[in-house]
Amino acid sequence: MTRNQVKKPLIIQLVGWALILAPIGYYVTTALQWQNWSLVVLIEQLLALPHGPLKMVVILSSPLVGLAVHSVKAIGWISFMLYCGATIFVNFYIAYSSEAVTNFSASLYSLTGVLAILVYVVRKEIMAPYFNPQMRWWESAERFPFKLDAQIQQSGSTEQTNAKTFDVSVSGCFLITDHPYEAGQQLELNLKLLEPINLTAQVIWVSAGDEKIPQGIGVKFTSHLDEVSMMVTRFRKNYGPTAPVKKMSASPA
């Protein structure tokens, strides 16, 4: 069994692309409403409205927020929350400062849509990847459950800790250890693949241990990536589930 690379959640993709393409959608609907397809004229008419400058700021910031949402990092979540708040404020302002029924209705529809997205995105399973690298499974290369001996040494320290891998990929591995580490720490790692290899790595996340994942650390390799990729590929070919039975110095799970 492996932890395979999975596509980014659909809701995140949809929200991101909706924000990126929002200015185009606004241009088309406004041009149809005003029967004028000149972008310059539409901008001038929009800015002439009492709420025009506020609306323009929201429209122009939308693609930037969409890109931040796609990044699935903390800044993306914060940007989205701020954008939703700003959009709600602008729509309320338009609704209560305009006497036009069409503006009032459009504002309420827009506000309803933003609130719907906001309610859905605050769901725990959608919010978690923005703050927990472990949850961004689509960024991970395919992992193989090989149990390999490893030695860990913190950068700048002479103390070494013995560990075993829980799984390995071409870009990183999970190390079973009860030694206290923190996310962001730089490590020197000796990993026994086909032959011992010395690597540098960074701690990406720390697991306290549960029924699915043991206590340990997830690390990202930061050196010798080509060499590791070659070794992991060869190791999988020689000792993976479909490989011929043979005596092994390091056994897969």
Stockholm file with secondary structure:
# STOCKHOLM 1.0

chainA/1-253         MTRNQVKKPLIIQLVGWALILAPIGYYVTTALQWQNWSLVVLIEQLLALPHGPLKMVVILSSPLVGLAVHSVKAIGWISFMLYCGATIFVNFYIAYSSEAVTNFSASLYSLTGVLAILVYVVRKEIMAPYFNPQMRWWESAERFPFKLDAQIQQSGSTEQTNAKTFDVSVSGCFLITDHPYEAGQQLELNLKLLEPINLTAQVIWVSAGDEKIPQGIGVKFTSHLDEVSMMVTRFRKNYGPTAPVKKMSASPA
#=GR chainA/1-253 SS CCBCCCCCCHHHHHHHHHHHHHHHHHHHHHHHHHTCCCHHHHHHHHHHSTTHHHHHHHHHHHHHHHHHHHHTSHHHHHHHHHHHHHHHHHHHHHHHHCCCHHHHHHHHHHHHHHHHHHHHHTSHHHHHHHHCGGGCGGGSCCBBCBCCEEEEEETTCCCEEEEEEEEECSSEEEEECCSCCCTTCEEEEEEESSSEEEEEEEEEEEECCCSSSCSEEEEEECSCHHHHHHHHHHHHHHHSTTSCCCCCSSCBC
#=GC SS_cons         CCBCCCCCCHHHHHHHHHHHHHHHHHHHHHHHHHTCCCHHHHHHHHHHSTTHHHHHHHHHHHHHHHHHHHHTSHHHHHHHHHHHHHHHHHHHHHHHHCCCHHHHHHHHHHHHHHHHHHHHHTSHHHHHHHHCGGGCGGGSCCBBCBCCEEEEEETTCCCEEEEEEEEECSSEEEEECCSCCCTTCEEEEEEESSSEEEEEEEEEEEECCCSSSCSEEEEEECSCHHHHHHHHHHHHHHHSTTSCCCCCSSCBC
//
